[in-house]
Amino acid sequence: MRPTKPTLLLASWILLIVVVVACGSEDSTAESSTDISTAESNISNAHIGDTFTPESFIAAGWKQSKEYDTATVPEATEIWYGFYSQKDIEIRFYSNHKTARGAGVPSAEASIEDAVKRSRGGNLLDVSGGSFTGYADFLVVGNAILLCEFDRTRCDELVANLE
């Protein structure tokens, strides 16, 4: 007995739907994995137990410039702006690595998102009237979060110089 034309058509549609759904699931899973691995790549495991101070980064070559108020950055104990290899690096200090990851990561992500939004508006100025480009990436190292101008390259170099 041969299948009827409507039965073949229905079977073809069901097969097509299964293939489309399966392919769509793979794409969204791959996308989620990429997002997770990108976020996790910002969290350094090399210095989990280490506690850093501004002096730790100064000894590694960072030029400390200006202290910021911690009132708008939850659980930060100190925030310093400075330079390394002619790039802006803001360092936010927390009591420990767990706090840096827990409270600090969302704050760093929000700072980067805000910088991107402001950059769409044209010329940026910081509160002191100087030129400001904003931060494009961050790195968690021990009890500190480094906000990095343009990309992580200079932050990674600075961390490599830590004793």
Backbone bond lengths (Angstrom), bond angles and torsions (degrees), N, CA, C in turn:
res aa  C-N    CA-C-N  psi(-1)  N-CA   C-N-CA  omega(-1)  CA-C   N-CA-C  phi
1 M - - - 1.437 - - 1.527 108.09 -
2 R 1.302 117.20 128.48 1.454 123.31 -179.71 1.524 109.74 -90.85
3 P 1.380 115.93 142.73 1.472 118.48 177.45 1.534 110.26 -67.31
4 T 1.305 115.05 147.75 1.461 120.00 179.68 1.524 110.36 -77.45
5 K 1.306 114.55 162.88 1.462 120.77 -178.45 1.537 112.00 -59.73
6 P 1.340 120.03 -45.17 1.468 119.89 178.42 1.531 112.22 -62.49
7 T 1.329 118.60 -34.86 1.456 122.22 179.30 1.521 110.39 -66.40
8 L 1.328 117.10 -43.04 1.471 121.16 177.53 1.523 110.92 -64.02
9 L 1.322 116.71 -40.97 1.455 121.29 179.62 1.527 110.56 -63.92
10 L 1.304 117.09 -43.93 1.463 121.62 178.86 1.536 110.68 -63.81
11 A 1.325 116.70 -44.03 1.464 121.04 178.76 1.525 110.82 -62.79
12 S 1.315 117.31 -38.49 1.470 121.32 178.56 1.522 110.89 -64.85
13 W 1.317 117.18 -43.64 1.463 121.07 178.94 1.531 111.09 -63.74
14 I 1.302 117.09 -42.83 1.470 120.80 179.35 1.526 109.79 -62.22
15 L 1.322 117.20 -44.13 1.461 121.68 178.65 1.535 110.56 -62.03
16 L 1.315 116.52 -43.04 1.465 121.35 179.15 1.534 110.71 -62.08
17 I 1.307 117.99 -44.29 1.467 122.37 179.40 1.527 110.42 -62.78
18 V 1.322 117.67 -43.87 1.459 121.54 179.19 1.530 110.72 -60.77
19 V 1.315 117.54 -43.09 1.465 121.92 179.83 1.529 110.37 -64.85
20 V 1.324 118.20 -45.58 1.466 122.36 -179.34 1.530 110.26 -62.98
21 V 1.312 117.70 -45.70 1.460 121.28 179.65 1.525 110.56 -63.46
22 A 1.305 117.82 -43.13 1.465 121.83 179.90 1.523 111.06 -63.33
23 C 1.303 117.70 -43.99 1.470 121.38 178.95 1.519 110.46 -66.20
24 G 1.319 117.62 -40.95 1.465 121.32 178.21 1.507 111.49 -63.02
25 S 1.311 118.72 -38.75 1.455 122.12 178.49 1.507 111.40 -64.79
26 E 1.319 117.55 -41.71 1.463 120.50 179.27 1.511 110.74 -62.42
27 D 1.333 118.47 -42.80 1.458 122.18 -178.67 1.515 110.97 -62.84
28 S 1.350 118.45 -45.82 1.458 119.59 -178.30 1.518 111.03 -69.76
29 T 1.322 118.79 -32.39 1.451 120.99 176.25 1.518 110.57 -66.14
30 A 1.313 116.70 -43.89 1.466 120.37 178.80 1.511 110.21 -63.09
31 E 1.339 117.38 -38.97 1.450 120.78 179.03 1.516 110.59 -64.92
32 S 1.329 117.82 -44.05 1.456 121.76 179.03 1.513 111.13 -62.14
33 S 1.315 117.48 -42.06 1.459 121.08 178.92 1.515 110.83 -61.94
34 T 1.326 116.96 -40.02 1.459 120.82 178.87 1.514 109.96 -64.39
35 D 1.341 117.93 -45.94 1.456 120.87 179.60 1.516 111.16 -60.31
36 I 1.317 117.58 -43.12 1.455 121.73 -179.55 1.517 110.49 -65.40
37 S 1.323 117.43 -45.95 1.460 118.83 -178.35 1.519 111.09 -66.78
38 T 1.336 119.36 -33.10 1.457 121.62 176.92 1.521 109.72 -66.24
39 A 1.319 117.28 -46.20 1.457 119.86 179.28 1.523 110.96 -63.49
40 E 1.319 117.37 -44.15 1.456 120.61 -179.61 1.521 112.67 -67.24
41 S 1.332 118.27 -26.33 1.464 119.84 -179.39 1.522 111.55 -67.55
42 N 1.334 118.09 -17.53 1.454 121.38 177.99 1.524 112.50 -80.21
43 I 1.317 117.10 -10.37 1.456 120.48 -176.11 1.517 109.25 -103.89
44 S 1.321 115.31 112.62 1.451 121.27 -178.37 1.523 110.00 -81.88
45 N 1.307 116.16 134.06 1.458 120.72 175.47 1.521 111.93 -101.20
46 A 1.314 117.40 -1.64 1.461 121.79 -176.58 1.521 112.71 -71.60
47 H 1.328 117.58 -26.85 1.462 120.59 -174.14 1.528 113.01 -125.51
48 I 1.319 118.10 32.06 1.468 121.35 -175.43 1.522 111.90 -54.72
49 G 1.292 118.78 -45.32 1.464 121.55 -176.23 1.519 114.43 -86.44
50 D 1.322 117.79 -2.63 1.461 120.60 -176.88 1.523 111.71 -85.97
51 T 1.326 114.65 145.01 1.459 121.38 175.03 1.518 107.38 -116.64
52 F 1.318 115.68 121.40 1.455 121.61 -177.44 1.515 111.10 -106.96
53 T 1.316 115.54 156.51 1.462 124.46 174.62 1.520 106.91 -125.64
54 P 1.324 117.78 170.06 1.470 118.40 175.09 1.535 111.45 -55.71
55 E 1.323 117.36 -35.81 1.465 121.59 -179.75 1.527 111.88 -62.56
56 S 1.324 117.82 -31.55 1.468 121.62 177.51 1.525 110.40 -60.44
57 F 1.325 115.61 -42.94 1.463 120.30 -178.48 1.531 111.67 -78.14
58 I 1.334 116.97 -32.98 1.471 120.61 175.48 1.526 109.28 -61.46
59 A 1.330 116.57 -43.40 1.473 120.67 178.79 1.532 111.41 -63.42
60 A 1.350 116.97 -25.31 1.469 121.60 179.66 1.532 112.05 -86.50
61 G 1.341 117.30 -3.86 1.462 120.30 176.15 1.517 115.86 113.98
62 W 1.329 117.50 -0.55 1.458 121.34 178.89 1.521 109.69 -75.74
63 K 1.315 117.55 136.94 1.469 123.19 179.02 1.520 109.02 -98.35
64 Q 1.320 116.10 107.56 1.453 122.31 -178.98 1.531 109.27 -73.19
65 S 1.347 117.48 135.31 1.452 120.35 -175.61 1.520 113.95 -123.29
66 K 1.317 117.94 -53.35 1.462 120.87 -169.78 1.525 110.98 -147.75
67 E 1.322 116.64 136.70 1.460 121.03 176.89 1.524 109.55 -92.85
68 Y 1.343 116.22 137.89 1.456 122.27 177.15 1.522 110.21 -106.86
69 D 1.321 115.24 155.99 1.457 122.47 176.13 1.528 108.90 -70.88
70 T 1.316 117.33 140.90 1.467 121.79 -178.61 1.533 113.20 -91.38
71 A 1.316 117.64 0.73 1.468 121.33 -173.79 1.529 113.77 -57.19
72 T 1.311 118.28 -33.21 1.469 120.28 -176.48 1.526 113.49 -97.74
73 V 1.330 116.70 3.03 1.462 120.59 -179.91 1.534 107.82 -119.28
74 P 1.330 117.20 101.21 1.464 121.47 -174.67 1.531 113.79 -52.65
75 E 1.321 114.82 128.90 1.465 125.77 173.89 1.525 115.36 67.13
76 A 1.327 118.56 5.20 1.468 120.07 175.38 1.526 108.61 -72.23
77 T 1.328 116.37 140.19 1.463 120.81 178.08 1.528 111.80 -96.20
78 E 1.329 117.63 -29.30 1.460 124.00 176.42 1.518 108.41 -152.32
79 I 1.341 115.44 149.62 1.466 120.75 173.55 1.524 107.08 -136.99
80 W 1.329 115.51 126.16 1.460 121.30 -179.65 1.517 110.56 -127.86
81 Y 1.318 114.55 140.91 1.451 122.25 174.32 1.521 107.37 -104.84
82 G 1.334 116.03 142.14 1.453 119.95 177.99 1.514 111.07 -166.98
83 F 1.340 115.14 -164.76 1.466 121.90 -174.78 1.517 110.54 -133.56
84 Y 1.300 115.60 151.92 1.459 122.19 169.73 1.527 106.66 -147.96
85 S 1.310 117.10 126.03 1.464 122.60 -178.42 1.532 111.75 48.89
86 Q 1.322 115.16 45.82 1.466 123.61 176.74 1.525 114.35 64.05
87 K 1.314 117.40 23.14 1.469 121.44 175.67 1.525 108.86 -123.37
88 D 1.336 116.06 143.73 1.461 121.71 177.72 1.525 109.45 -69.93
89 I 1.322 115.41 134.56 1.468 120.86 172.80 1.521 107.48 -139.29
90 E 1.320 116.21 118.40 1.458 122.07 174.52 1.516 106.94 -96.84
91 I 1.330 116.49 134.11 1.467 119.80 179.88 1.523 108.77 -118.53
92 R 1.317 115.15 124.26 1.465 122.65 178.11 1.527 107.71 -107.80
93 F 1.312 116.05 125.92 1.458 121.28 -178.58 1.525 110.56 -103.87
94 Y 1.330 114.57 142.63 1.462 122.91 178.92 1.523 108.79 -128.46
95 S 1.325 116.98 170.08 1.469 120.24 -177.79 1.525 112.68 -66.16
96 N 1.344 117.65 -30.27 1.464 121.16 179.80 1.538 110.04 -161.69
97 H 1.312 115.62 176.09 1.479 121.30 -177.93 1.532 111.36 -64.36
98 K 1.308 117.12 -39.83 1.465 120.55 -178.71 1.532 110.59 -61.40
99 T 1.312 117.32 -42.27 1.469 121.28 178.68 1.524 110.33 -68.87
100 A 1.327 116.97 -39.48 1.467 120.41 177.65 1.525 110.03 -59.23
101 R 1.329 116.47 -43.08 1.472 119.91 179.32 1.519 111.19 -71.42
102 G 1.318 117.13 -42.75 1.466 121.00 -174.99 1.512 114.19 -72.02
103 A 1.323 117.44 -56.20 1.468 121.43 -177.91 1.523 111.87 -92.79
104 G 1.322 116.74 -31.22 1.458 120.70 -173.17 1.510 115.13 -76.80
105 V 1.329 117.60 -38.76 1.471 120.42 -176.82 1.534 111.15 -62.67
106 P 1.336 119.76 -48.81 1.473 117.96 178.51 1.533 112.49 -60.76
107 S 1.318 116.72 -36.33 1.463 120.97 178.34 1.532 110.90 -66.01
108 A 1.332 117.57 -42.49 1.466 121.57 178.25 1.523 110.20 -64.73
109 E 1.324 117.28 -43.41 1.463 121.07 178.34 1.529 110.94 -61.22
110 A 1.337 116.64 -40.08 1.468 120.54 178.63 1.524 110.87 -66.08
111 S 1.323 117.88 -39.21 1.469 121.43 178.25 1.522 111.32 -62.22
112 I 1.313 115.97 -42.54 1.469 120.40 179.12 1.528 110.00 -66.74
113 E 1.322 116.91 -43.31 1.462 121.08 178.76 1.528 110.35 -61.50
114 D 1.337 117.84 -42.77 1.464 121.78 178.49 1.522 111.12 -63.13
115 A 1.332 117.20 -41.18 1.471 120.97 179.25 1.527 110.64 -62.45
116 V 1.330 116.26 -39.42 1.467 120.36 178.73 1.523 109.87 -65.49
117 K 1.324 117.40 -43.36 1.468 121.00 179.62 1.518 110.77 -63.00
118 R 1.343 117.12 -44.18 1.467 120.64 -179.98 1.519 111.18 -65.53
119 S 1.322 117.30 -35.93 1.470 119.95 -177.29 1.524 111.48 -65.52
120 R 1.299 117.15 -25.42 1.463 120.36 177.41 1.525 111.40 -70.46
121 G 1.353 115.60 -17.80 1.463 120.44 -178.26 1.508 113.84 -86.58
122 G 1.321 118.46 -3.29 1.468 120.30 177.97 1.501 113.03 110.04
123 N 1.325 117.60 -137.80 1.458 123.93 -175.46 1.525 111.14 -67.43
124 L 1.304 117.21 126.89 1.459 121.68 -177.80 1.516 110.71 -103.45
125 L 1.323 115.45 141.60 1.460 120.68 174.63 1.517 108.72 -131.44
126 D 1.349 116.12 139.12 1.463 117.96 175.50 1.518 108.23 -84.31
127 V 1.340 117.52 179.66 1.455 120.83 -174.89 1.525 113.03 -64.90
128 S 1.317 119.37 -24.43 1.461 121.31 -179.84 1.525 111.39 -86.35
129 G 1.332 118.27 -0.92 1.452 121.69 177.03 1.509 113.80 92.61
130 G 1.320 118.81 0.98 1.459 121.63 179.68 1.509 111.28 -86.54
131 S 1.308 116.43 169.38 1.458 121.28 178.94 1.523 109.90 -72.39
132 F 1.320 118.30 140.98 1.459 122.93 -178.65 1.514 109.61 -139.84
133 T 1.306 117.32 127.75 1.455 120.75 -179.33 1.514 112.93 -100.13
134 G 1.306 118.35 -22.82 1.448 121.28 -179.38 1.516 112.42 91.03
135 Y 1.308 115.02 172.84 1.457 121.56 -177.25 1.520 109.64 -107.03
136 A 1.323 114.98 143.40 1.464 120.07 -177.18 1.526 112.60 -111.22
137 D 1.344 118.11 -14.95 1.457 120.36 -177.24 1.525 108.51 -155.54
138 F 1.322 116.22 168.87 1.456 120.70 177.71 1.515 109.99 -146.39
139 L 1.328 114.35 166.06 1.460 121.45 -178.56 1.519 108.29 -144.08
140 V 1.329 117.91 132.55 1.461 122.41 176.36 1.520 107.96 -97.70
141 V 1.335 115.88 124.36 1.464 121.64 -178.53 1.527 107.72 -134.98
142 G 1.319 115.96 110.61 1.465 119.30 -178.13 1.517 109.59 58.16
143 N 1.343 115.59 -124.81 1.460 121.47 -179.19 1.530 112.91 -93.31
144 A 1.328 117.62 13.04 1.468 121.35 -175.63 1.526 111.80 -122.51
145 I 1.319 113.95 152.40 1.463 121.27 171.45 1.519 106.84 -121.04
146 L 1.327 115.03 127.83 1.454 121.61 178.10 1.520 108.33 -103.95
147 L 1.330 116.54 121.80 1.461 121.66 173.59 1.516 106.65 -93.43
148 C 1.326 116.71 127.53 1.462 122.41 -168.77 1.524 111.43 -114.08
149 E 1.333 115.30 132.51 1.461 121.06 175.97 1.531 109.45 -71.70
150 F 1.311 117.38 133.20 1.473 126.43 177.98 1.523 113.77 67.68
151 D 1.332 119.79 -62.26 1.464 121.70 179.01 1.529 108.85 -154.81
152 R 1.323 116.62 -176.95 1.469 122.15 -175.45 1.516 114.55 -81.55
153 T 1.301 119.85 -6.03 1.459 122.26 -170.82 1.522 112.47 -51.13
154 R 1.330 117.20 -53.81 1.481 120.28 -177.51 1.525 111.30 -68.70
155 C 1.329 117.54 -34.46 1.473 120.00 176.89 1.525 110.43 -63.96
156 D 1.325 117.11 -43.56 1.466 121.15 178.42 1.529 110.77 -61.50
157 E 1.344 116.76 -40.86 1.472 120.69 178.66 1.529 110.40 -64.52
158 L 1.328 117.04 -42.67 1.461 120.98 179.15 1.525 110.53 -61.64
159 V 1.316 117.27 -45.84 1.469 121.75 179.82 1.523 110.84 -61.60
160 A 1.320 117.14 -37.90 1.473 120.87 178.65 1.520 111.39 -62.92
161 N 1.338 117.76 -25.11 1.458 122.15 179.71 1.525 114.35 -86.62
162 L 1.347 117.20 -6.41 1.473 119.97 179.72 1.520 110.18 -65.17
163 E 1.316 115.26 140.50 1.476 119.55 178.87 1.507 111.10 -87.85
